[in-house]
Structures are given as structure tokens and as C-alpha cells.
Amino acid sequence: MWKLTWRRFRRSKLAVAALIYVALITVIAAAAPLIAQRGRIIPFAPDDLDFTVRMQPPDAQHPLGTDDVGHDVLSRMIHGARVSLTVGFLATAISLIVGSLLGALAGYYGGAADWIVSRTIEVVLCFPFLFLVLSIVALFKPSLYTIMIALGLTSWTTEARFVRGEFLRIRDLEFAHAARASGARDARIIFRHLLPNALAPVLVSASFGVASAVLTESALSFLGFGVPLPTATWGSILSAAEANIDYAWWLVFFPGVAIFLTVAAFNVIGDRFRDALDPRAD
């Protein structure tokens, strides 16, 4: 199935380009300390201050310019990618784990378990997503871990609904009955037989989840509720540009393009992956 899915996926040049972009930005983010640091390829650390080059437009020394305290924007962009992708991937992982477990319990056992999980999902969905995240972050000290956990614990409902629906569909199929007849315990049936067959729509949702987490983290940092300074994030670079937006175009353009391309790439991958998993596709 996965070979067929990949064959269908790579027919879209846009999706393949998005996948290459995501792979490239992930490698750059992972290697940020080796690329942008004193004595490295880009000889500026993200927290280096140089007031002699404040608000300097892009030039040979600072290809993406500097901000209002002399930070090199290119160095902060590279380290900001590390923060954004870390938040995106780990928050989505938390969401997948929580949502898959609760959805599996609801779909497999039904009854009271299904009622409790379904009502919990409805309660969480009653609150606007960004407002709920802001409330959680405001209650605790802002940090990278707080944001990841807050995003993960507020975005699991989509995965839970997908897994629950898939479990309701496949729990009475022949292979599930065969597993029960062989004496397998519920835990083995759930994790060994049913969950692997219910993950396809969840993986599609995960791609959209990473995009949403990156966008939300940038919004939180822009509003001042994100990762505290001097840690570089794309949202904090945009926030620093707010007071100088009339002439410091580079402080808006580069992080804005980075956020747009990253979010768009994950959305394109998720959209194409969903089409590739469709059994009605060619």
C-alpha cells in the first residue's frame, strides 16, 4: 500500500517540491548551531548584539539585514526554523499520541468509554483554539516546552475523531474477529492489529497539524506569549519589525515568506498524501 501511495504522491510535482523544501528546511534547522554561530559559515550567533549596524538593509555582510539591536536576521531566521519545526513536530507527536489512544479506546470499547471521550472532544472544541492555547501559556511560565505541551494537549481532537471512526469501521472485520478467536488480549488487538490499520487518515492529519503548530507558535511569539527572548523565532522577528514596518521591509518580508512557505508546504504534502491514500485514485 505504501509503495502505491508513494507512486501516486510523486505524480504531483508541486507535492514533491514541497517535500524537498520541508526536507531542506529540516536539515538546515537541525544543523543550525553548525551553520550560524561564531566561527561558522555565518559568523554571527543569533543573540549577538552590534549597535553599530542597527536596522541595516541586506548587504554582503548581513544578507538578510539586521534588526533594531543589531542582530543578524539570517542567523536568527536559521535558529528560528529550529524552534518552529521543533514545536511543530513535537506538538504534533503529542497530539497524535493522546488523540490516537483516546480515539482507540472510544472506538474499540464503545459504551461509557465512547461517551466520555466524545463529550470531552465536544468540550475542547467549544473553546477557540488560539484562545485556549493562550490561556494555558498564560498560566505557566512561557517556554519552548510549555508551548509544545499546550499545542499538543489542545489539538488532539481531530486525531481522536479520525481514530475513533476508523475503529468503529474495522473492529468488526474478519481479521479483528480472528485475533479475538486466537485469544489475543485487548491491548494486543488494539495496538498490533487495529491501530496500524487506522493510522492512514491520522498521518494525513499530522501533516496539517505541523502546519497549524508552526503558524500558532509564530502567532504566539508575535503576541509576546511565545518562546522568551533572546531565543530567536520567526514570530519574534516579525514582532520586532512592528515598530519599524515603514522602512525595515526585510524584517517583515523574510520571516513572513518563511512562515508562508513552510505552512503551505506541509498543507500541500497533507493534501496530496490524502489523495494518494484514496483507494478510488488511479
Buried (B, 14 or more C-beta within 10 A) or exposed (E): EEEEBEEBBEEBEEBBEBBEBBEEBBEBBBBBEEBBBEEBEBEBBBBBBBEEBBBBEBEEEBBBBBBBBBBBBBBBBBBBBBBBBBBBBBBBBBBBEBBBBBBBBBBBBBEEBBEEBBEBBEEBEEEEBBEBBBEBBEEEEBBBEBBBBBBBBBBBBBBBBBBBBBBBEBBEEEEBEEBEEEEBEEEEBBEEBBBEBBBBBBBBBBBBBBBBBBBBBBBBBBEEBBBBEBBBBBBBBBBBBEEBEEEBBBBBBBBBEBBEBBBBBBBBBBBBBBBBBEEEEE
